[in-house]
Amino acid sequence: MSPELLTRSPMRNADVWRMIRRRLKQAGIKTLAGCHSFRATGITCYLQNKGMLEKAQAMASHSSPRTTKLYDRTSEQITLDEVEKIVI
């Protein structure tokens, strides 16, 4: 079976972790990341682009918006305004 072939069979957790680690290594990324890292990135990007929390919640299949907010990293972004406050 070729690696590009989609099937109805879900991947095993161990295979998912190996795939993610392999892709990170190929990209030269040394930071450990997993499925939830990608989920947080997707939700954050969606919300940064004026997406609605309720829609992000539905896309992530969360029963509560509070769970979706746990993945929202928009408040962790450092803006240029903040960096410009550094005066040496």
C-alpha positions in Angstrom: 0.0 0.0 0.0 1.4 3.4 -1.0 1.8 6.1 1.7 -0.5 8.4 -0.3 -3.4 6.1 -0.3 -6.4 7.1 1.9 -8.3 4.3 3.6 -11.2 4.1 5.9 -9.0 2.6 8.6 -7.8 5.1 11.2 -4.1 5.4 12.0 -2.8 3.9 15.2 -1.7 6.4 17.8 1.9 5.2 17.6 1.9 5.6 13.8 0.6 9.2 14.2 3.4 10.1 16.6 6.0 8.6 14.4 4.7 10.5 11.4 4.7 13.8 13.2 8.2 13.2 14.6 9.5 12.3 11.2 7.9 15.4 9.6 9.3 17.7 12.3 12.8 16.2 11.8 12.6 16.6 8.0 11.6 20.3 8.5 14.5 20.8 10.9 12.2 21.6 13.8 13.7 20.5 17.1 10.7 21.5 19.3 8.6 18.6 20.3 5.1 18.9 18.9 2.1 16.6 18.5 -1.5 16.6 17.3 -2.6 19.1 19.9 0.1 21.5 18.7 -1.4 21.4 15.2 -4.9 21.8 16.6 -3.8 24.9 18.6 -2.1 26.4 15.6 -5.2 25.8 13.4 -7.6 27.3 16.0 -5.3 30.3 16.6 -4.9 31.0 12.9 -8.6 30.8 12.3 -9.4 33.2 15.2 -6.6 35.6 14.1 -8.3 35.8 10.7 -11.6 37.0 12.3 -13.0 33.5 12.7 -15.8 33.0 15.2 -15.2 31.0 18.4 -18.5 29.1 17.9 -17.3 28.0 14.4 -13.9 27.0 15.7 -15.7 25.0 18.4 -17.7 23.1 15.8 -14.7 22.4 13.6 -12.8 21.0 16.6 -15.8 19.0 17.7 -15.7 20.5 21.2 -18.8 20.4 23.3 -17.9 23.6 25.1 -16.4 26.9 23.9 -14.2 26.8 27.0 -12.4 23.8 25.7 -11.8 25.6 22.3 -10.4 28.6 24.2 -7.8 26.3 25.7 -6.3 26.0 22.2 -6.5 29.7 21.4 -3.0 31.2 21.4 -3.9 34.6 20.1 -3.3 36.3 23.4 0.3 34.9 23.4 1.3 36.8 20.3 3.8 39.5 20.8 3.0 42.5 18.7 5.4 45.0 17.1 4.1 47.7 19.5 5.3 45.6 22.4 8.8 45.0 20.9 9.1 48.8 20.1 8.9 49.5 23.9 12.4 48.1 24.2 14.7 51.1 24.3 18.4 50.6 24.7 
